[in-house]
Amino acid sequence: MPLGLNWITAGIFAFFMLSAFAGGWHVKGKFDDADQLASFTAAVAEKDAKLTAANIVSAALETQLSQQRQLAETLRKELRHALQDPAYDCTLPADGLSILNRAITGN
């Protein structure tokens, strides 16, 4: 066998070894990408579930706040109406008057 043929055989062997290594590296990268995608998808789903739960709680609290504001407005109107009645025409100390005014204005 001439000397050149051994170099060609070694070059072909090295080419196939390098190709096999590169192919394996590529496949490993695909598997790593798939694993990262799965963990990212799970994290996004978990975040979405928490966000949905927080939105439900927030909506309930907003509804409750709206009801409390309506009740406070109703009570203020009733208080204004009741204070216009002559039966409540009496002298109040400054603190009592201040409390009534704050209740009427909602402060």
C-alpha positions in Angstrom: 0.0 0.0 0.0 1.4 3.3 -0.9 1.9 5.9 1.7 -0.6 8.4 0.2 -3.5 5.9 0.5 -3.0 5.7 4.3 -3.3 9.5 4.6 -6.4 9.5 2.5 -7.9 6.7 4.6 -7.0 8.5 7.8 -8.5 11.7 6.4 -11.7 10.0 5.4 -11.9 8.3 8.8 -11.2 11.7 10.5 -14.0 13.3 8.4 -16.5 10.6 9.4 -15.5 10.9 13.1 -15.9 14.7 13.0 -19.2 14.3 11.2 -20.4 11.8 13.8 -19.3 14.1 16.6 -21.0 17.2 15.0 -24.2 15.2 14.4 -24.2 14.0 18.0 -23.6 17.5 19.3 -26.5 18.8 17.1 -28.9 16.1 18.4 -27.9 16.7 22.0 -28.6 20.4 21.4 -32.1 19.6 20.1 -32.8 17.5 23.2 -31.6 20.3 25.4 -33.7 22.8 23.6 -36.7 20.5 23.9 -36.1 20.1 27.7 -35.8 23.9 28.1 -39.0 24.5 26.1 -40.9 22.0 28.3 -39.7 23.7 31.5 -40.4 27.1 30.1 -43.9 26.1 29.0 -44.6 24.7 32.5 -43.4 27.9 34.1 -45.6 30.0 31.8 -48.6 27.8 32.6 -48.0 28.1 36.3 -47.6 31.9 36.1 -50.9 32.0 34.1 -52.7 29.9 36.7 -51.5 32.2 39.5 -52.4 35.3 37.5 -55.9 33.9 36.9 -56.3 33.2 40.6 -55.2 36.7 41.5 -57.6 38.2 38.9 -60.5 36.2 40.5 -59.6 37.5 44.0 -59.1 41.0 42.6 -62.5 41.0 40.9 -64.2 39.8 44.1 -62.5 42.6 46.1 -63.5 45.2 43.5 -67.1 44.0 43.7 -67.0 44.2 47.5 -65.5 47.7 47.4 -68.1 48.9 45.0 -70.9 47.5 47.2 -69.3 49.3 50.3 -69.1 52.5 48.3 -72.8 52.3 47.4 -73.7 51.6 51.0 -71.7 54.5 52.2 -73.3 56.8 49.6 -76.8 55.6 50.7 -76.0 56.2 54.3 -74.7 59.7 53.6 -77.9 60.5 51.7 -80.0 59.1 54.6 -78.0 61.1 57.1 -78.4 64.3 55.0 -82.1 63.7 54.9 -82.4 62.9 58.5 -80.5 66.0 59.6 -83.0 68.2 57.7 -85.8 67.0 60.0 -86.6 69.7 62.6 -86.6 67.0 65.3 -82.8 66.9 65.0 -82.5 70.7 65.3 -80.4 70.9 68.4 -77.1 72.3 69.4 -74.1 69.9 68.9 -70.7 70.3 70.4 -68.0 71.1 67.8 -66.7 67.6 67.9 -70.1 66.1 67.2 -70.7 68.5 64.4 -67.3 67.7 62.9 -68.1 64.0 63.0 -71.4 64.5 61.3 -69.9 66.8 58.6 -67.2 64.2 57.9 -69.8 61.4 57.7 -71.8 63.5 55.2 -68.9 64.4 53.0 -67.3 61.0 53.2 -63.9 62.1 54.5 
